[in-house]
Amino acid sequence: MTDMHTEDLDPQQRFAEKERARRADLEALRYGRKTKTQLKRETEAFAFPPSRARINLDASRSLS
């Protein structure tokens, strides 16, 4: 992937890239090129740290 600025972001293109990556990961797992542990380690780098995820219930709206 190339360096992108927010204004250059194409959501459909990004979705397609993520889908290709998911399929490649599943194939690597299926054919033994990677283990579940390897894939987990690789994808954890992109996860949002739980310590920074906070929900402000006072600012939220009811869904009902």
Summary of the structure (lengths in Angstrom):
residues: 64
radius of gyration: 16.9
end to end distance: 40.3
largest distance: 48.1
contacts: 87
relative contact order: 0.07
helix: 59%
strand: 0%
